[in-house]
């Protein structure tokens, strides 16, 4: 079973010197990752911060960066954050978010999976 996955960010993390970092690794999340993330004081005061904290725990490597922290994840471009959120959901077998759509011709409703990365 694969537990660590390679990725390439669509835009890349730009460090203080202007260098872009795009390649990295993400591991599968554990129950402990999710539980401890929900107890993080930043998440308790702002629940939307949960994604940032969880990603900072499961991204094990970003090429050329010493350590991945929540502060680093905050500085990612929104396209990269969306890419990593989608990847997290896919590798952890979390059902992707869906949107209810209605066919303009027949009026039938159906669910469409949302894919923020443009892949697949």
N, C-alpha and C positions, 0 to 999 in steps of 0.2 A: 504494500500500500504506500502510495506517495504521500508524504507529509509536508514537503517543502516545494514550493512552486516558484519558478522564475517569472519575472515580469519586466516589461519595458514601458515606462510611462510615456503617454502621448506627447506631453510637453516637456516634462522634466523639472526637478527641483533645482532652483537657482540659488546657489549659496552666496554669501556676502561678497565674495570676490568676482561674482558673475559667471562662475562655472556651472554648467548644467550637469545634473546627475539623473540618469534615466533608468538604468538597469538595477534590479534588486531581486529580493527573495521574500516570499511570504509563506509562513507556516500555517498549518491548520490551527484553529482556535481550540482552546480547552474550555471546559466549564469554568475553571478557575479564572481564565482571562475575562470571561463575560461577567462573572460574579464580582470580581475585584474592580472591574471597570465601572460597574453600577454604583460602587461604594466610593469612587473617587470624588473628592470634594468639588472638583470643577464640574463633574456631571451632576452632582446633587444640586448645585446652584444653577446649572444650565443643562437640562437633559439632552439638548441637541449636540452637546459636546461628547456624547457617548461614542460616536463613530470615530472621532479623533483619538480618543484614549484607546479604544480597542485596536485600531490600526497601528498605533504606536507600539502596542504589545506584540502583534503578530508579524509586522514587517521586521524581519531579522537582519536585513542587509539592504543598503542602498549604496551602490558602487561609489567609492571615493568619499563616503561620509563615515565618520567614526562611530556615531550612535544615532539611532532613530528615536526621537522623542515626540511627545505630543506637540511641543513647540515647533518642531520641524514639520510635522503633518499639517499644522495650522498654516504654514507658509506655502503649501502646495497650491498650484493653480487648480481652479475648480474642475477642469477637465481631468486632471490627474486624480483628484479626490474621488470623482464619480467613477473613474476607471477602477480604482482600488476598492471602492465599496462594492462594485459589481463583481470583481474578482473574489472578494471575501465571501460574498453570497454564493457564488458558483462553487468554490472549492470546499466550502463547508456545507454544501447541499442544502442551502436555505432557499426556499421557494422564492423566485424573483418577484418583485412587485408587478402588479398587472394594472391595466387600465381597461375599463369597460367602454367598448366602442359600439356604435350603431351603424349598420350598413345603410348608406343613404338611399339605396335602391329598394331593398326589401324591408328595411326597418328592423331586422333581426339584431339582437344584442349578442355580443361575444367578448371574451376576455383576450387581451393582447398583452404579452409579456413586455415589460419595459427593459430596454438594453441601452445603458448610458455610454457604452464603450464603442458602439458602432460595429462590433465584431459579431459574427455568427448569425 
